[in-house]
Amino acid sequence: MAAPRRARKSRAARRPSAPAPDSRERLLESALLRFAEHGFDGATTRDIAAHAGVNLGLVQYHFGGKEQLWRAAVDHEFAALWSALETAVPTDGDRPADMIRAAVRFAARHPALVRLMNDEGKRDGPRLRWLVERHGRRLYALAGTMLAQARPRGALAGVAPLHLYYTFVGAAGMIFSQAAECRRLTGTDPTTTPAIVEAHADVLVRLFLGAG
């Protein structure tokens, strides 16, 4: 009777332990950073897992593969963006200004998403098509509604939605997605300097709303 008990004990010892509760979240955060830095083809699941400090097998466990991890990481970031925009706290009852400030603050906190979107937007393909259908159209529509409200008061009155959209996206995110260049040019990291973030938001409010 003793031998079977030892065998059961040995099998139990070999059984893999459950993943840490935050392992999925850590993989999502690391994946976004690595995909933004190296592109989809340049990033590896091994590097992502190492950066997250988790076992490589957890990529398969949580997501099923690299493509699914990429999509999950993008969904995770966009969920944070929608939440930030929908819960923008009114400061003076001016909803367009609130939205502009929320978008700038989000870009400062999540520059990797801006870099990833810039990279994927360079080439047509299945990932770009998924991005556009999954998130891009909603973002374009939301920005269009916001900017349409701003247009009658702003310096950009009468500008077509297409140009307004890309002017806004570039103006809101470029300083943060290119933080390394900004540091080299000015000695200031815009992603870690709250005063710079707020000053940049003020610039966009004045540009699009003609207000302080």
N, C-alpha and C positions, 0 to 999 in steps of 0.2 A: 504493500500500500504506500510505502514511503516514496518509492521511485516515481509513480505517477504524480505525486504531489510536487516533487522536485521538478518534473518536466513542465507541469503547469506553471510553476513559479518562474522557470526559465523563459517560457513563452511570454509571460506577462512582463518580464524584464526587457524583452526585446521589442515589445509593442511600442511604437512611437508615441511620444507625448503629444498632447494637444497643442496647437500653435498658440502663441501669446495672443491675448485678446486684441491687441492693437497692431498685430502683424499686417493685417489687410490695409489699415490706414497708412502704416509706414511704407508699404509697397506702393500705394497710390501716390503718396507725396514724392517718393524717390523716383518713381517712373516719370512723373510729370517733369521733374528737374532734368533727368537724363535724356528724355526724348526732346526736351526743349534745347538742351545743350548740344546733343550729338545727332539729332534727327532720328527718325524711326529706324532706318537701316544701320546707323552708327551705334545706337544704344543696344546693349545686350541685356538679357534677363539676368545673367550672372552678375553683371555690374550693378544692375538695379537692386538685386537682392543683397549684394554686399553693402551697397550704400544704405539700404534700409536696416542692415544688421540682422537679416533673417536668412533662413535656409533657402537655397534655390528652389527646392521642391515646393515651397509655399506659393510660388508663382502659378504652378499648375494646380495646386490645391484650391487656391482662391479664385483663379481667373481662367484657367484652362490653356493659356498660352500667351504669347507676346502681343498678338493683335487684340485679343480680348482685354489684356492689361492696358494697352494704349487707350482703347475706347473707354474703359472704366475710369482711367485717370482723367481723361477729358471730361467725361460726365461729372466726375467728382468736383472738378474745378468750376464747371458751368453751374452746378447746383449752388456753389458758394456765390457765384456772380448773381444768379437770379435772386438769391436771398438778400444779398447786399443791396440790390436795386429796389426790390420790393419793400424792404424795410428801411429805406432811406429816411432818416429822421428830419422832419421839416424844421427849418430854422426860422424862416420868416414867411411861411405860407406859400413860397414860390417853388412849386413842384419841379419844374425843369431845372432850376438851380440846384435843388436837392439831388436830383438824378445825376447831374453833371459832376457834382462833388463826390457822390458815391462811386461813380465810375472811375474817377481819377484815384480815389483812395484805394479802390480795389486793384487797379493796375499797379499801384505802388507796392501793394502787399503780395501780388501774384504776377510778377514780371515774367515768370516762366510760361504762363499761359499765353501772354502776348507774343513771346518768342516762338512758341510752338505754332500759333496761328499764322504768324508771318511766314514761317518756314513751309508749312503745309499749303499755304495760299499761293506759293510760287508755281506749283505744278498741278495739273489736273490728274485725277486718279481716284481710286476707290476710297481712300481715306478722306480726301477733300470733299468728295461727293457726300460721304457720310456726315462730315462736319457741317456742311451747308444745310443738309436736310434735317439733321438732328438739332443743331443749335444756331447756325448762321442766319437762317431765315427769320427765326424768332428775334435774334439780336438786331437784325436789320429793321424789322418792323417796329420793335420797341424804340430803337434810336430814331427812326423816322417820325414816330408819334411825338417823341420828346422834342426833337428839333423843329418839327412843324409848329409846335407851340412857341418855340423860342424865336422862330424866323421873323415874325412881324416886328420884334423889338431889337433884333440883333443887327450887327454890321453885315451879316450874310443874308439879308432879306432877298428873296427872289432866286436864290441859288438852288439848283436842282437837287433832289434828295440824294442821288448817287454821289454827287460831289460833297454834299454836306456830311454824309455818312463817313466817307473815307477821310475827309478833313478832320472830323471829330475823332475817329478811331486812331489816326496817326498822332494827332495832337495830344490825346489823352494818354496814350501808352508808350510812345517812342522814347521819351526821356527815361522811362523806367526799364524798358526792355534793353536799352543801350546804356545801362548804368555804368558799365566798365569804361565806356568812352567818356561819359560825363565825369567820372572820377578822374580820368587821365587829363581831361581838358580843364576842369575847374577845381579839382581837389575835393569835391563834394559827392557823396553817394546819395542820390535822390531817393532811393528806396528805404533809407534808414534815417532820413532827416525830416521829421514831421513838418517843420516850418517850410521846407521846399515843397512838400506834397500839397500843403494848403495854399501856398503861393501859386503853384501850378494850377490848382483848381480855380483860384480867383481869376487867373488869366483866361481860362476857358469860359468861365461865367461871363466875363466882360466881352469876350470875343463873340459868343453865341447869343448872349442876352442883352449886351450893351449895358450891363449893370455891374455894380461893385460887389 
